[in-house]
């Protein structure tokens, strides 16, 4: 699954967060045997998670 959002230049740096959002997402995805990747190209930020179906055999 991938989610893309445009990066807002007007809000960049003005909203403080806990800084744990992506760390928490990665921990949850990895605990299910998946992988999480993040990237940004130009004005688009992308978060992608790859999960195996429940009960699937890994080759």
PyMOL CGO cylinders between C-alpha atoms (Angstrom):
from pymol import cmd
from pymol.cgo import CYLINDER

trace = [
    CYLINDER, 0.00, 0.00, 0.00, 1.28, 3.46, -0.84, 0.3, 1, 1, 1, 1, 1, 1,
    CYLINDER, 1.28, 3.46, -0.84, 0.07, 6.88, 0.21, 0.3, 1, 1, 1, 1, 1, 1,
    CYLINDER, 0.07, 6.88, 0.21, 1.24, 10.07, -1.48, 0.3, 1, 1, 1, 1, 1, 1,
    CYLINDER, 1.24, 10.07, -1.48, 0.74, 13.65, -0.33, 0.3, 1, 1, 1, 1, 1, 1,
    CYLINDER, 0.74, 13.65, -0.33, 1.89, 16.93, -1.77, 0.3, 1, 1, 1, 1, 1, 1,
    CYLINDER, 1.89, 16.93, -1.77, 4.33, 18.73, 0.50, 0.3, 1, 1, 1, 1, 1, 1,
    CYLINDER, 4.33, 18.73, 0.50, 2.89, 22.06, 1.65, 0.3, 1, 1, 1, 1, 1, 1,
    CYLINDER, 2.89, 22.06, 1.65, 5.54, 24.75, 1.62, 0.3, 1, 1, 1, 1, 1, 1,
    CYLINDER, 5.54, 24.75, 1.62, 3.35, 27.07, 3.69, 0.3, 1, 1, 1, 1, 1, 1,
    CYLINDER, 3.35, 27.07, 3.69, 3.08, 24.60, 6.61, 0.3, 1, 1, 1, 1, 1, 1,
    CYLINDER, 3.08, 24.60, 6.61, 6.57, 23.12, 6.47, 0.3, 1, 1, 1, 1, 1, 1,
    CYLINDER, 6.57, 23.12, 6.47, 8.23, 23.50, 9.85, 0.3, 1, 1, 1, 1, 1, 1,
    CYLINDER, 8.23, 23.50, 9.85, 5.31, 25.32, 11.42, 0.3, 1, 1, 1, 1, 1, 1,
    CYLINDER, 5.31, 25.32, 11.42, 3.57, 22.27, 12.91, 0.3, 1, 1, 1, 1, 1, 1,
    CYLINDER, 3.57, 22.27, 12.91, 5.35, 20.54, 15.77, 0.3, 1, 1, 1, 1, 1, 1,
    CYLINDER, 5.35, 20.54, 15.77, 4.83, 16.81, 16.20, 0.3, 1, 1, 1, 1, 1, 1,
    CYLINDER, 4.83, 16.81, 16.20, 6.11, 14.08, 18.47, 0.3, 1, 1, 1, 1, 1, 1,
    CYLINDER, 6.11, 14.08, 18.47, 8.55, 12.92, 15.81, 0.3, 1, 1, 1, 1, 1, 1,
    CYLINDER, 8.55, 12.92, 15.81, 7.49, 9.30, 16.35, 0.3, 1, 1, 1, 1, 1, 1,
    CYLINDER, 7.49, 9.30, 16.35, 4.88, 8.87, 13.60, 0.3, 1, 1, 1, 1, 1, 1,
    CYLINDER, 4.88, 8.87, 13.60, 7.06, 7.15, 11.01, 0.3, 1, 1, 1, 1, 1, 1,
    CYLINDER, 7.06, 7.15, 11.01, 9.03, 5.25, 13.66, 0.3, 1, 1, 1, 1, 1, 1,
    CYLINDER, 9.03, 5.25, 13.66, 5.79, 3.87, 15.11, 0.3, 1, 1, 1, 1, 1, 1,
    CYLINDER, 5.79, 3.87, 15.11, 4.46, 2.97, 11.66, 0.3, 1, 1, 1, 1, 1, 1,
    CYLINDER, 4.46, 2.97, 11.66, 7.70, 1.15, 10.80, 0.3, 1, 1, 1, 1, 1, 1,
    CYLINDER, 7.70, 1.15, 10.80, 7.62, -0.79, 14.10, 0.3, 1, 1, 1, 1, 1, 1,
    CYLINDER, 7.62, -0.79, 14.10, 4.02, -1.91, 13.53, 0.3, 1, 1, 1, 1, 1, 1,
    CYLINDER, 4.02, -1.91, 13.53, 4.64, -2.95, 9.92, 0.3, 1, 1, 1, 1, 1, 1,
    CYLINDER, 4.64, -2.95, 9.92, 7.85, -4.83, 10.79, 0.3, 1, 1, 1, 1, 1, 1,
    CYLINDER, 7.85, -4.83, 10.79, 6.11, -6.60, 13.70, 0.3, 1, 1, 1, 1, 1, 1,
    CYLINDER, 6.11, -6.60, 13.70, 3.81, -8.11, 11.05, 0.3, 1, 1, 1, 1, 1, 1,
    CYLINDER, 3.81, -8.11, 11.05, 6.76, -9.21, 8.90, 0.3, 1, 1, 1, 1, 1, 1,
    CYLINDER, 6.76, -9.21, 8.90, 6.46, -6.34, 6.44, 0.3, 1, 1, 1, 1, 1, 1,
    CYLINDER, 6.46, -6.34, 6.44, 8.59, -3.43, 5.30, 0.3, 1, 1, 1, 1, 1, 1,
    CYLINDER, 8.59, -3.43, 5.30, 7.98, 0.31, 5.29, 0.3, 1, 1, 1, 1, 1, 1,
    CYLINDER, 7.98, 0.31, 5.29, 9.70, 2.83, 3.05, 0.3, 1, 1, 1, 1, 1, 1,
    CYLINDER, 9.70, 2.83, 3.05, 9.42, 6.60, 2.81, 0.3, 1, 1, 1, 1, 1, 1,
    CYLINDER, 9.42, 6.60, 2.81, 10.57, 8.93, 0.06, 0.3, 1, 1, 1, 1, 1, 1,
    CYLINDER, 10.57, 8.93, 0.06, 10.05, 12.40, -1.29, 0.3, 1, 1, 1, 1, 1, 1,
    CYLINDER, 10.05, 12.40, -1.29, 10.49, 13.51, -4.87, 0.3, 1, 1, 1, 1, 1, 1,
    CYLINDER, 10.49, 13.51, -4.87, 9.92, 17.11, -5.85, 0.3, 1, 1, 1, 1, 1, 1,
    CYLINDER, 9.92, 17.11, -5.85, 6.77, 18.15, -3.95, 0.3, 1, 1, 1, 1, 1, 1,
    CYLINDER, 6.77, 18.15, -3.95, 5.42, 14.65, -3.21, 0.3, 1, 1, 1, 1, 1, 1,
    CYLINDER, 5.42, 14.65, -3.21, 5.96, 12.64, 0.00, 0.3, 1, 1, 1, 1, 1, 1,
    CYLINDER, 5.96, 12.64, 0.00, 5.29, 8.87, -0.24, 0.3, 1, 1, 1, 1, 1, 1,
    CYLINDER, 5.29, 8.87, -0.24, 4.93, 6.20, 2.45, 0.3, 1, 1, 1, 1, 1, 1,
    CYLINDER, 4.93, 6.20, 2.45, 4.79, 2.58, 1.23, 0.3, 1, 1, 1, 1, 1, 1,
    CYLINDER, 4.79, 2.58, 1.23, 4.11, -0.57, 3.25, 0.3, 1, 1, 1, 1, 1, 1,
    CYLINDER, 4.11, -0.57, 3.25, 4.50, -4.12, 1.97, 0.3, 1, 1, 1, 1, 1, 1,
    CYLINDER, 4.50, -4.12, 1.97, 2.79, -6.82, 4.03, 0.3, 1, 1, 1, 1, 1, 1,
    CYLINDER, 2.79, -6.82, 4.03, 2.43, -10.57, 3.46, 0.3, 1, 1, 1, 1, 1, 1,
    CYLINDER, 2.43, -10.57, 3.46, -1.08, -12.01, 3.58, 0.3, 1, 1, 1, 1, 1, 1,
    CYLINDER, -1.08, -12.01, 3.58, -1.91, -13.85, 6.82, 0.3, 1, 1, 1, 1, 1, 1,
    CYLINDER, -1.91, -13.85, 6.82, -0.90, -17.51, 6.53, 0.3, 1, 1, 1, 1, 1, 1,
    CYLINDER, -0.90, -17.51, 6.53, 1.14, -16.95, 3.35, 0.3, 1, 1, 1, 1, 1, 1,
    CYLINDER, 1.14, -16.95, 3.35, 4.20, -19.10, 2.80, 0.3, 1, 1, 1, 1, 1, 1,
    CYLINDER, 4.20, -19.10, 2.80, 7.39, -17.14, 2.19, 0.3, 1, 1, 1, 1, 1, 1,
    CYLINDER, 7.39, -17.14, 2.19, 9.56, -18.52, -0.61, 0.3, 1, 1, 1, 1, 1, 1,
]
cmd.load_cgo(trace, "trace")
